[in-house]
């Protein structure tokens, strides 16, 4: 445990202390076992991690294998090398924030540390299959670089996935982890671009006044692209929920995130490029109605007013029809979530019927579940971009404009709070 204080070089310290480690009592997250040519190893350092070591993995001598779980914050990533391309390097979020360390020493050769294996070992990482954050995962190990840093590599490891765990097959011993992919990061990135582009488009015209500039064309394209990307990734979030609810036992798709990225970023890029070639973007004049000063105008970089007056179909399809389809689709997906939750709660009621538990405790637990369900549905509604459906209220009243503006400007914050809640729950 003293290696945890060596924050900058925890993994190297751990390897040096492994051979001299003496286990006097059972410690959670740490397991030790002796393996030889006639005895296989099966270790469970935690409830979510398991290691299976075949008897033929080593050279036949008695080998002591130790496995433990370490917080991923002790592993500092090094920047990509410019001198040589790291083919096996992978980026992502460590599943559960935990790294599985597996080390072995040869007892017949003065505790020599063993790294290479004659036969691959199997590592099992359990995950929460009900969590919508986990879409795909990759088995990796820690490749050490200079100055105590390193990177995650897939060299020598193969990945398989079942409905509730990732199975890694690796031909060496090291620090292992599963890098998962989160769709929320893609959606968050698109929303960041949307808010940034909106501010740039608004302030640029305010600074430049009525001067014509090609920069405004670029900013208008950027704003349109960001809006389309945000809506597209919201639709893909709904598609992900469909896979988790309808195809629960068959949701593994090869290179799933890559295919989603081709749609999530490729579709907006294609549409914005075609619109840019067609001369869609420029200055947009917004009519303002004021009771004291009469009517006034404001300008921003967007789809130009001249183009909208000549060819309004492009604007309606990309800024009205497409958002409407996304909102309707995701509303149906949210309805599926609500129906699924109601079914689960009804099953819980049937199982608890006739129990001798106290009525007040049961009622209190029901209220807690109802509160959690409401928070889940509310969080999902922001993830799925349903507040964009309130755009229709902006044509009716001033209150609708304020509600739409506030909810959509805080959409990223609500998604962040929802994600934090899921992380704490898992």
Secondary structure, DSSP 4 states (H G I P E B T S, - for coil): -GGGG-GGGHHHHHHHHHTT----S--TTEEEEEEBTTB-EEEEEETTEEEEE-GGGS-SS-EEEEEEEEEGGG-PBPPPPSSS--TTEE--EEGGGEEEEEEEEEGGGTTEEE-EEEEEEEEEEE--TT-TT---EEEEEEEE-GGG-EEEE-TTEEEEE-SSEEEEEEEE-SEEEEEE--HHHHHHHHHHHHHHHHHHHHHHHHHHTT---HHHHHHHHHHHHHHHHHHHHHHHHHHHHHHHHHSTT----TTHHHHHHHHHTHHHHHHHHHHHHTT-EEEEEEEEEETTTEEEEEEEEEE-HHHHHH-HHHHHIIIIIHHHHHHHHHHHHHHHHHHHHHHHHHHHHHHHTT--S-HHHHHHHHHHHHHHHHHHHHHHHHHTTGGGGGGGGGGT-HHHHHHHHHHHHTHHHHHHHHHHHHHHH-
